[in-house]
Amino acid sequence: MLNGTTLDLRALDIYTLTLAAGKTYTLPANNNLDQLIVVKSGSVNIILKDTTQLVGPGSIALVLVGDQISFKNPSTKPVSWFILGYQSINPVNLQRGYNAGPSFIKDWNKLKVNKSAKGETRSLFDRATTMFERFEIHATALNPGYASHDPHTHRVEEIILMLNGGVLETINQDLKDAHAGDCIYLASGSLHRPINNTNQQCYYLAIQWHNLKPTNKPIIMVIQRRDFLKNTTIGIAGLSLAPLFGESLFAAPTAHTFRKSTPEQQGITSSSILDFITKAEAGKLGLHSLMIIRNGYVVAEGWWDPYKPDLKHVLNSLSKSFTSTAIGFAVSEGLLSVEDKVTKFFPNDVPANPSPYLNDMQIKHLLTMTTGHEADTSGPMRSDNQVWTKGFLSLPVQRQPGTYFLYNSGATYMLSAIITKVSGKTMFDYLTPRLFKPLEISGIDWEVSPQGINTGGWGLRIKTEDIAKLGVLYLQNGKWNGKQLLPATWAHDATTYKVPNTPVKGQDTSVSDWQQGYCYQFWRCRHNFFRGDGAQGQYCLVSRDLNTVIAITSEVQDMQKTLNYVWDYLLPGIKPSTLPADTANQNALNQKLATLTLLPAKTDFGQSTRALISGKTFNIKDNALAVSRASLTFNADECIFILKGNQTEQNITCGLNKWIKGETTTAGVSAQNAIARK
């Protein structure tokens, strides 16, 4: 199978042997190599010194320098096994190896199994040997659609030996399919990640050896059973690739709550999902993430690198649907009623001469965006450093509340302020034991006003899976894991038609998802969906008819275009019942989801331009943002951007033709809730 040298190995020889029924074979002692035996198929008696043990596939034997091993096939069928012979570049240390223990046999069926949502793991051994300071082998089973880990690199070399099933292996910027019997060599420093892209569980052994010699020369090689190269060193036969970026450009899809399934098992065609993604990329919809859940199963999920599963994403107005949920809890606890007058909660903030319709405004008008205002209040209420609630109540209410729809983020802020009034807590703290903790939504933050009240209508930052969790909660009429968290009446009332949207001149209402009616901080959609959404393309789409939730984050101006793509390309593939397996399209979809990326925009700052501006401070004229000075300082592949205001200074390190992680803070977010920017 393989014969050659590597960075840490003077010799590496991998091959298979097959033993006919009833036959015996002795592997001669080797005074130069340790040897690792891995049973490939069948059951075989392994004789090692004074021990004879009958073992099956996955079982291993470690044979130290100078020891002899024999095999006897007691069955009526052939048996086969892998043999890995190896010699370290460092001198053989017999004392170290035998101090750690003698040669041994490990029976696969007697190994401890550690199960998880991904699959399971088994540790075969982790010890010193005559060749290495440390030699470690573990077995991993991956369920369909799961990745073993995020793409990463490490100093040690590694061999992946496929026992059954298949994986799609990311190796730097390359992708390789590997199946039972294949061997993958991962050189020191190579970026890698295996994902099970089949519809059945797969098993593989991960073999690592630890030497102390440093390196910065990644070499990558994949050896497949169909095209093994013999009598060639790895350095010559292997594919040498230098990473384009210092960290992964492949985001790892990792859901932590929902079960996984193939699309076809839940009645969705893989081809329709693949078509949606392909068309969305071609249509420049700027997708950051996608998660599709049907019947409680994740059937597809992906993140366009540098976005990651654990990265909080700004929701913009999708935050409003979480605010509606808080009101639902408060109603169920008797803290308020949707019929309550808004002024009731803020007697000290009501102006001496209120607008005529102000006293008619009720909580339900805040919820349905029918407060009677003719312009969004979120800007004016924040002007002149005033108390936001007082600013809202001071604005003219030109129409009778309940008669005129106007999208109004200030109304949602007032809902948050009311929650704080009746509960004595911020809405974030109020929702934590009622919503966030039961749904296992953690590591999130929500912006606050100068008065310490969560902004309500915007400013919540959560993960894609958390968006999907809210959708599933409402899909299940307020139930989570069989428990009624949110009253079913609220889950129904909040997502059903309440008021018509104000028509837009020249707009065909039959094809606009902003003309299907408004609920309690949710929108009605075509095709009997409802949704929460936020500016620049944050969506939580829910269909009770289809038992489906679609969560999307993105950066797009034409949000209707994204919905059109969902209806045109994805929706036709959602069928009433289970579909036959479609291995070809499932594999194509898995490969697509594993390689989603947003490449940085290419920049070309010539040396003369850099020299002209690098390190210089530029004064900026008076402006609404109170930005006074800015500077750019260039080095080889980065630029440090400094932006100064009256009381603040932002230092941002920008990559040149690459992504760099960083953090900034924004007004309204406490230091402990600093958010990640890329």
Beta strands, then each sheet from edge to edge (+ up, - down):
strand 1: 2-4
strand 2: 9-19
strand 3: 24-27
strand 4: 34-41
strand 5: 44-48
strand 6: 51-55
strand 7: 60-63
strand 8: 69-72
strand 9: 79-88
strand 10: 104-106
strand 11: 114-115
strand 12: 119-127
strand 13: 134-142
strand 14: 157-164
strand 15: 166-171
strand 16: 174-179
strand 17: 183-186
strand 18: 192-195
strand 19: 202-210
strand 20: 220-223
strand 21: 259-260
strand 22: 287-294
strand 23: 297-303
strand 24: 313-314
strand 25: 445-446
strand 26: 460-462
strand 27: 479-480
strand 28: 483-484
strand 29: 523-524
strand 30: 530-534
strand 31: 538-543
strand 32: 548-554
strand 33: 617-619
strand 34: 627-634
strand 35: 638-645
strand 36: 649-655
strand 37: 662-664
strand 38: 675-677
sheet 1: 1+ 2- 9+ 4- 7+ 10-
sheet 2: 3+ 8- 5+ 6-
sheet 3: 11+ 12- 13+ 19- 14+ 17- 20+
sheet 4: 16+ 15- 18+
sheet 5: 21+ 23+ 22- 32+ 31- 30+ 29-
sheet 6: 24+ 26- 25+
sheet 7: 27+ 28-
sheet 8: 33+ 34- 35+ 36-
sheet 9: 37+ 38-
end
